[in-house]
C-alpha cells in the first residue's frame, strides 16, 4: 500500500516537471503517427492529422474521415496521450472538422478540443484556421483553462514543391485566473515530391520561450499501400522511424521515436475514410 502511494507521488512529480519542460509544443507536433514517423515534420503533409500540424493540409481531404491516435511513454498513465479527429469535406465550402486530445492521469492531465475550417483558395494555395479550448487539471494546483487560435497556409509555387507556414496562439492568450501565458509557436517549412512515391520534408519551429527546432523527414511508398518513414529533429534530439499501410479506406500507422531525454516510445494511429464512388 505504502509502496503504491510512493510510486504514484513519484510519477506525479516526474510528469509535472516533464510536461512543464516540454510545454504545449509537444501537443502541437506529436499527434499523428504518420508525422511521428517523420520526427514531427508534418507542416506540409495533408491528411486527417493535419489538424495538429497545419490545418491547411486538410483542404484537399476527399471523403468523410475519422481516426484515433495513441501514445504512451514509459508505459505509464502519466505519459499517455490519446486523440480523436474527424474531418467533413463539402462540395463547395471547404472542409470542417474537430479533434479532441487527452493526456496524463488523475494527478495531472491536459485536454484539448479543437474546431477547424480549411479551404483551397486557389490552384496553388490552401488555408486553414482552428479554435482550441485547453483544460489543465492538476491535483495540487486545481483546474484552469484557456481558448487560443491557430492558422496556417500551404502553397505550391512550382509543381511538387510545397511551402507551409503555421502560427499557434499568435495573440499570447493567458490561462484563466492566472498570470501564466500559453506559449506561442511559429513553424515554417517545405517539402518536395521527388516522385509519386517519395516525399522529403524540412521545417523549423520557434517557440518564443524555447530554442529553435529543426525537423526533417522522408515518406517513401515501397509499393501500393505500404509506406516507410524516417525523420530527425533537434532540441531535443529525436530519431524516428515509421510504417503505414492503407487498404480500402483504412489507414494504419505506427511510429518508433528515440528521444534523447525520455528514451524511446511508440505511437499508433488508425483512420477510416469514406470515399464517394465515381459515377
C-alpha positions as semicolon CSV with decimal commas, in nm:
position;residue;x (nm);y (nm);z (nm)
1;X;0,000;0,000;0,000
2;X;0,273;0,245;0,103
3;X;0,486;0,150;-0,199
4;X;0,189;0,212;-0,426
5;X;0,135;0,560;-0,282
6;X;0,506;0,645;-0,310
7;X;0,511;0,530;-0,671
8;X;0,209;0,748;-0,756
9;X;0,373;1,051;-0,595
10;X;0,696;0,990;-0,787
11;X;0,507;0,957;-1,115
12;X;0,319;1,278;-1,042
13;X;0,641;1,472;-0,979
14;X;0,805;1,330;-1,291
15;X;0,504;1,400;-1,511
16;X;0,462;1,754;-1,376
17;X;0,820;1,860;-1,448
18;X;0,846;1,671;-1,776
19;X;0,524;1,815;-1,915
20;X;0,617;2,162;-1,787
21;X;0,951;2,140;-1,966
22;X;0,809;2,009;-2,292
23;X;0,522;2,262;-2,268
24;X;0,235;2,262;-2,515
25;X;0,466;2,242;-2,814
26;X;0,454;1,865;-2,766
27;X;0,082;1,858;-2,834
28;X;0,120;2,064;-3,149
29;X;0,371;1,833;-3,319
30;X;0,349;1,485;-3,166
31;X;-0,005;1,381;-3,259
32;X;-0,037;1,170;-3,573
33;X;0,172;0,855;-3,616
34;X;0,250;0,938;-3,980
35;X;0,403;1,269;-3,878
36;X;0,558;1,099;-3,573
37;X;0,747;0,861;-3,802
38;X;0,890;1,173;-3,969
39;X;1,002;1,326;-3,634
40;X;0,703;1,560;-3,634
41;X;0,791;1,716;-3,969
42;X;0,432;1,750;-4,087
43;X;0,370;2,112;-4,177
44;X;0,308;2,036;-4,548
45;X;0,166;1,685;-4,502
46;X;-0,203;1,663;-4,588
47;X;-0,403;1,402;-4,404
48;X;-0,652;1,375;-4,118
49;X;-0,391;1,465;-3,854
50;X;-0,302;1,794;-4,023
51;X;-0,539;1,945;-3,765
52;X;-0,248;1,913;-3,519
53;X;0,021;2,047;-3,752
54;X;-0,121;2,277;-4,018
55;X;-0,495;2,296;-4,082
56;X;-0,431;2,398;-4,444
57;X;-0,335;2,035;-4,506
58;X;-0,699;1,930;-4,469
59;X;-0,830;2,135;-4,761
60;X;-0,799;1,850;-5,011
61;X;-0,945;1,571;-4,797
62;X;-1,184;1,392;-5,033
63;X;-1,412;1,191;-4,804
64;X;-1,551;1,187;-4,454
65;X;-1,259;1,077;-4,236
66;X;-1,221;0,981;-3,871
67;X;-0,932;0,843;-3,673
68;X;-0,785;0,763;-3,332
69;X;-0,430;0,803;-3,201
70;X;-0,246;0,656;-2,903
71;X;0,097;0,708;-2,747
72;X;0,238;0,608;-2,408
73;X;0,585;0,700;-2,280
74;X;0,728;0,462;-2,012
75;X;0,404;0,262;-2,042
76;X;0,253;0,461;-1,751
77;X;-0,070;0,660;-1,745
78;X;0,105;0,988;-1,656
79;X;0,259;1,000;-2,005
80;X;-0,032;0,858;-2,202
81;X;-0,182;1,054;-2,490
82;X;-0,498;0,967;-2,679
83;X;-0,663;1,166;-2,956
84;X;-0,961;1,157;-3,189
85;X;-1,009;1,356;-3,510
86;X;-1,277;1,388;-3,777
87;X;-1,296;1,587;-4,099
88;X;-1,605;1,654;-4,309
89;X;-1,549;1,785;-4,665
90;X;-1,819;1,961;-4,866
91;X;-1,855;2,008;-5,240
92;X;-1,822;2,388;-5,232
93;X;-1,750;2,528;-4,887
94;X;-1,427;2,357;-4,788
95;X;-1,358;2,116;-4,501
96;X;-1,481;2,136;-4,142
97;X;-1,361;1,920;-3,858
98;X;-1,286;1,880;-3,493
99;X;-1,035;1,699;-3,273
100;X;-1,002;1,601;-2,910
101;X;-0,689;1,515;-2,711
102;X;-0,641;1,383;-2,358
103;X;-0,300;1,346;-2,193
104;X;-0,197;1,241;-1,844
105;X;-0,365;1,073;-1,547
106;X;-0,568;1,162;-1,238
107;X;-0,277;1,358;-1,086
108;X;-0,205;1,584;-1,382
109;X;-0,380;1,593;-1,718
110;X;-0,445;1,812;-2,020
111;X;-0,737;1,800;-2,255
112;X;-0,786;1,989;-2,579
113;X;-1,086;2,039;-2,806
114;X;-1,032;2,193;-3,149
115;X;-1,281;2,315;-3,410
116;X;-1,139;2,385;-3,756
117;X;-1,212;2,501;-4,108
118;X;-0,992;2,456;-4,415
119;X;-1,034;2,558;-4,779
120;X;-0,847;2,573;-5,108
121;X;-0,813;2,941;-5,202
122;X;-0,674;2,888;-5,549
123;X;-0,494;2,642;-5,770
124;X;-0,174;2,664;-5,567
125;X;-0,270;2,765;-5,213
126;X;-0,473;2,627;-4,922
127;X;-0,552;2,779;-4,583
128;X;-0,690;2,662;-4,251
129;X;-0,790;2,801;-3,913
130;X;-0,869;2,639;-3,579
131;X;-1,004;2,749;-3,241
132;X;-0,876;2,545;-2,944
133;X;-1,000;2,508;-2,590
134;X;-0,746;2,371;-2,341
135;X;-0,825;2,245;-1,992
136;X;-0,548;2,170;-1,743
137;X;-0,617;1,982;-1,420
138;X;-0,352;1,919;-1,153
139;X;-0,403;1,760;-0,815
140;X;-0,217;2,036;-0,628
141;X;-0,291;2,342;-0,841
142;X;-0,652;2,283;-0,940
143;X;-0,817;2,339;-1,279
144;X;-0,764;2,618;-1,529
145;X;-0,848;2,666;-1,896
146;X;-0,770;2,877;-2,199
147;X;-0,901;2,941;-2,552
148;X;-0,647;3,003;-2,829
149;X;-0,637;3,015;-3,208
150;X;-0,409;2,888;-3,482
151;X;-0,392;2,916;-3,859
152;X;-0,177;2,802;-4,148
153;X;-0,110;2,816;-4,520
154;X;0,035;2,575;-4,777
155;X;0,147;2,694;-5,120
156;X;0,276;2,509;-5,426
157;X;0,473;2,777;-5,617
158;X;0,603;2,520;-5,864
159;X;0,494;2,165;-5,929
160;X;0,582;1,923;-5,648
161;X;0,740;2,192;-5,427
162;X;0,532;2,283;-5,121
163;X;0,588;2,563;-4,871
164;X;0,395;2,579;-4,544
165;X;0,362;2,818;-4,252
166;X;0,167;2,788;-3,928
167;X;0,113;3,006;-3,621
168;X;-0,019;2,881;-3,288
169;X;-0,156;3,129;-3,031
170;X;-0,046;3,450;-3,208
171;X;-0,213;3,681;-2,953
172;X;-0,044;3,529;-2,643
173;X;-0,353;3,415;-2,454
174;X;-0,338;3,373;-2,076
175;X;-0,474;3,089;-1,862
176;X;-0,793;3,187;-1,679
177;X;-0,735;3,312;-1,327
178;X;-0,354;3,312;-1,359
179;X;-0,068;3,523;-1,491
180;X;0,059;3,230;-1,697
181;X;0,066;3,269;-2,074
182;X;0,017;2,990;-2,321
183;X;0,326;2,959;-2,538
184;X;0,320;3,097;-2,893
185;X;0,475;2,893;-3,174
186;X;0,566;2,971;-3,535
187;X;0,654;2,698;-3,786
188;X;0,770;2,727;-4,145
189;X;0,887;2,454;-4,378
190;X;0,895;2,299;-4,720
191;X;0,850;1,965;-4,886
192;X;0,936;1,822;-5,224
193;X;0,785;1,524;-5,404
194;X;1,067;1,363;-5,599
195;X;0,807;1,126;-5,743
196;X;0,463;0,996;-5,657
197;X;0,636;0,763;-5,410
198;X;0,889;0,989;-5,233
199;X;0,824;1,298;-5,019
200;X;1,102;1,485;-4,837
201;X;1,020;1,749;-4,574
202;X;1,220;2,007;-4,380
203;X;1,089;2,262;-4,131
204;X;1,183;2,497;-3,850
205;X;0,990;2,587;-3,537
206;X;1,031;2,881;-3,298
207;X;0,865;2,884;-2,959
208;X;0,916;3,230;-2,810
209;X;1,017;3,066;-2,480
210;X;1,239;2,788;-2,618
211;X;1,529;2,727;-2,858
212;X;1,455;2,684;-3,227
213;X;1,377;2,333;-3,351
214;X;1,473;2,186;-3,689
215;X;1,297;1,877;-3,825
216;X;1,335;1,670;-4,137
217;X;1,161;1,361;-4,263
218;X;1,102;1,132;-4,557
219;X;0,790;0,938;-4,658
220;X;0,853;0,656;-4,909
221;X;0,586;0,437;-5,067
222;X;0,754;0,100;-5,107
223;X;0,462;-0,035;-5,308
224;X;0,093;0,044;-5,332
225;X;-0,047;0,095;-4,983
226;X;0,278;0,038;-4,786
227;X;0,482;0,335;-4,660
228;X;0,820;0,358;-4,488
229;X;0,916;0,675;-4,296
230;X;1,210;0,823;-4,109
231;X;1,296;1,155;-3,951
232;X;1,525;1,352;-3,724
233;X;1,473;1,659;-3,504
234;X;1,679;1,888;-3,281
235;X;1,619;2,048;-2,938
236;X;1,565;1,787;-2,809
237;X;1,734;1,539;-3,041
238;X;1,495;1,277;-3,176
239;X;1,523;1,000;-3,431
240;X;1,215;0,828;-3,567
241;X;1,102;0,550;-3,796
242;X;0,753;0,468;-3,913
243;X;0,533;0,229;-4,108
244;X;0,199;0,290;-4,273
245;X;-0,047;0,074;-4,459
246;X;-0,362;0,178;-4,644
247;X;-0,629;-0,051;-4,786
248;X;-0,991;0,018;-4,884
249;X;-1,010;0,346;-4,694
250;X;-0,845;0,208;-4,378
251;X;-0,507;0,355;-4,279
252;X;-0,286;0,208;-4,006
253;X;0,025;0,396;-3,894
254;X;0,292;0,321;-3,634
255;X;0,599;0,517;-3,529
256;X;0,907;0,445;-3,319
257;X;1,069;0,755;-3,165
258;X;1,402;0,775;-2,981
259;X;1,411;1,088;-2,762
260;X;1,745;1,187;-2,602
261;X;1,574;1,292;-2,274
262;X;1,295;1,039;-2,216
263;X;1,417;0,743;-2,424
264;X;1,211;0,558;-2,682
265;X;0,834;0,531;-2,722
266;X;0,577;0,425;-2,979
267;X;0,281;0,590;-3,149
268;X;-0,014;0,424;-3,319
269;X;-0,291;0,558;-3,541
270;X;-0,598;0,415;-3,710
271;X;-0,814;0,610;-3,956
272;X;-1,101;0,539;-4,192
273;X;-1,216;0,743;-4,491
274;X;-1,546;0,708;-4,675
275;X;-1,474;0,794;-5,035
276;X;-1,755;0,868;-5,279
277;X;-1,786;0,628;-5,565
278;X;-1,729;0,772;-5,910
279;X;-2,036;0,779;-6,130
